[in-house]
Amino acid sequence: MHTKRTAALLVCLAVLLPYGFVSATGVTEGIDDASYSVGVFVPGVVDGSPTYEMMVSGAERAVSERAGTSVTVVEGGFDQSTWEESLMSMAASARYDLIVTSNPSMPEIAARVASTFSGQRFLVLDGYLVGNGQIHTVLFNQREQAFLAGYFAGLVTTGALPDANDQLAVGLLAGQEYPIMNDVMVPGYELGARTVHPGITVDFRVLGNWYDAGKAAEIVADMVSTGVDIVLAIAGGGNQGAIAAARELGAYVIWYDSSGYDNAPGIVAGSTLVRQDEATYEAVLAAIDGTLVFGEARILGIAEGAVAFDNDHPAYRRLVPAAIRSEMEAVLDRIRSGDVTLDMPVP
Ligand code: RBF
């Protein structure tokens, strides 16, 4: 029990504590011994990766709305073999009430760390794990999302835009292969494109990392030289290379997770959306307020407003004719009404 003297001392300390604090591993905003401390572990780097940018902004927004809470962002870098050790160190520090992270490989890694540190709780976005009482996961319906991208690619390659050629080939550039990419996203993209025209082929290429824009540009240039006129870019920092090649060679790019038109108006022709910022914001607030259910795994899609196609941006409206914009609206309605069903397989 606190005496009056220790209570007075605590008030003094709270007043004296510095606001804003830079650690060796990341940037902390707010006071260091906050009543609720959130650690964001980025498996990669934030800059250039839409899902990570949204995770960080969502966590920051949640913390800004609850007095006495703080957030620390730790970038794990591109050497995936070090991620588990970094996450172990974060848990071992006992600094974080909640560790937030994102990508389909993280639930398994978080589960191993959780079994070592039984008091540590995790929120994993863009991943799926049900029944672990220390972990809450939120996955987006990537079959719906990839289908929307493929449908738009199909409309473009069949002649919707001026730089489309007369071949029925569309591209997908991925940073690396992983089960959801190979089993859900590539087939979802293909299904979307072939719903527009059954003769469309998908040229699927793998960059081999999430940062090399130079190599991405070479790969996309090669795709374009074989007849591809639109490429879905899911390659983190590599996406900038896809844009550069498309600009030089007269092709188009589809952005995947956040609105991408401002990256290259007229080149980024379409953009699917996932509301990872909202999902992170809401789940972190719930965790702070004590209402987030650990052990639960959610899948959010078009019906929940968590997956969408950005058909409002001025650059999109300028480039894409009204008839094609209407076709995108119509396919979204068909999915919403259940006329087209694209269930996300449970990983
Ligand atoms: N997406 C990125 O944009 N940047 C990354 O650095 C990144 N790293 C990933 C690492 C692994 C091991 C896996 C499985 C996926 C990664 N992704 C990355 C893909 C990301 O989780 C998501 O599937 C795509 O961004 C599409 O939403």
Boltz pocket constraint, residues with backbone or C-beta under 6 A from the ligand:
constraints:
  - pocket:
      binder: B
      contacts: [[A, 43], [A, 44], [A, 45], [A, 48], [A, 49], [A, 50], [A, 51], [A, 80], [A, 102], [A, 103], [A, 104], [A, 105], [A, 126], [A, 175], [A, 177], [A, 178], [A, 210], [A, 234], [A, 235], [A, 236], [A, 237], [A, 256], [A, 257]]
      max_distance: 6.0
